[in-house]
């Protein structure tokens, strides 16, 4: 059964173009499995619509880490605008943990993840925990984004791939370089 925890915002950083990670203190008693998710509840005035105060997120952190982290693309929504404005030290709540999107316990069964964009968050948690635990799982990640700048946690994933012989990291970019829009391309023809 999920539990509500009061937590402090201890950090926030950009992890990709228009993508922010929010780090929270890890509350005593919170037990998660890599790949699970939670709800974040922001401290907004009473009467604020629920869609502006509560949002579900996969954990980015692995259970072995001493903080809680979530990440999101920063679009123009009431919740994300409020989250963007949070000061370090702000108190908020997490309701956790849910979900069964976790790594198979049998290390003889390989796992292949085909992920796009911010969908990396639960898989990143799983990969970090497997790396920490030194499991024998054969893991492959095919990670698609428009550009490398939009690929959250690329540097960390590349480090895991260098350090873990059981992990294969395949990057796919649909727009690896800037291509002029069709109207500009045709106007540049002789």
N, C-alpha and C positions, 0 to 999 in steps of 0.2 A: 504494500500500500504506500503510495507516494506521501511524503512528508513535506511540510513547509518550513523553510529555513530563512532566517534573517541573515543577510550577508552584506559585506562592504565591497564596493568597487575599488580594486587595488591597482588597476591599470587598464589602459586601452591603447591600441596601436593599429595602424593600417597594415594589413597583411597582404593586400593586393589592391589594385586600382579600384577605388570605391568599395572596399571591403574592410570592415573593422572587426578586430577581436576585442572582446571585453573580458578582463580577468577579474575574478571575484575571489574573496577569501574562501577557503574550503571549510565548511562548517563541520564541527565534530558530529560524528554519527552518520555522515553522508557516505553511503557505500554505493558505488556505481560499477557497472561493467562497461568496458570499452564498446562504444557503438550506441549507448543508450542516450536518452534525451530528457529535457526538463522544460518547465515553463519558467520564464522570467517575468516577474511582476514589478513594474516600476512604481516609484512613490509619487503618484500624481494626485491632484486634489480629488476629493469625493465628487461623484457625479461625472467624472471623466469616463467616456465610453470604454468598455472592456477592450476593444480592439486597439485602443491607445495605451493601455496599461499592461496587457498580458500577451505574450508571444511565446511559441514553442521553439526550442533550439536543440540541436544535437550537441552533446558535449564535444569540445575540441580536445580537451585535456584527456590524458590517459589516467586511469585510476591510480597509477603509481606516482603521479605528480601531486604537489602539495598546494594546488590551487584549482579553481574551477574556471573554465573558459568556454565561451561561445563566440561564434563569428557570424557575420551577416553582410550581405550586400547592402549598401546604404542608399536605399531608394527614398523617395519623398513620401513617407507615410507617417501618420501621427505617432506610432510607436517608435519608429526609427529616428524621427526628428527629436523626440523626447530623450531617447537613448544617447543620441549624438551630444546633447547638451548636459549630460550627467557629469558632475565634477568627481574627481578622484576622492574617495572617502564617502561618497553617497551611499546610503543604505537602501537596499532593495531586497526582494525575496526571490528565492527559487523554490519551485515545487518539483520534487524529484523522487525517484527516477522511474522512467518508463522505458519500455521497448525491449525487443529480443533480437535486434539486428546486431548480433555479436559473432565473434569468430568461433567456428566449430572447434570443439575441444579435442577431437581426434586429429593429431598432428600429421597423420598420413593422408588426410583429405586436403588437397590444395584449395586455394581461394583465388578467384579472379574478380576484381572490382572494375567495372566500367562506369566511370563517374564524370560528370560535367559540372563545371563552375563551383558554386558554394556547396554542392552536394558532397564535397570532399570531407566535410567536418566529421561525420561519424567514422569514416574510413581512416582519417588521419589519427583519430583516437585509437582505433583498432591496431593500426600499424605501429604506432609508438609503443603501445603496451606489448605487442608481440616482440618488438625489438628489445624492449626492457627485459622481458621474460626469457629472451633467447630461445623462442620456440622453434621447432623444426618445420613449421608450416611452410610450404612453398606458396608464396604470395606474389600476385601480379596486380599492378594497378595501371589501368589505361585511363589517363586523366585528360579530358578535353576542355579547352577554353578557346576563346577567340584569339587571344594573344597571351604571351608569357606574362605580361604585366597584370593580366586579370586572373592568373593562376595562383590562388592562395596557397601558401606554405610550400612553394616549389623548392626553395633552398633547403628547407628541412627535409623534404621528401628525397631530394638528391643526396643529402647526407645519410639518410637511412639506407638508401640503395647502395652507397659506398661501403657502409658498415655491416650490412646484413646480406650475406651471399644468398639467402633464401628469398630475397625480395627483388622483383624486377619492376622498374618504373618506366612506363612508356608515356611520353608526352605527345599530345595531339593539339595543334593549333589551327583553327579554321581560317584565321587571318594573320598569318605569321608576320606579314609586313603590311604597311599601309598601302592600300590600292586606291587610286583616285576614283571617286564616284563615276558612274557611266557617263553622266553629262559632261564632266571635265575630261574624261578620257577621249571622247569623240571630238571635243573642241580642240584638242591638242594634235589631232591628225592633220597632215599637210593638205 
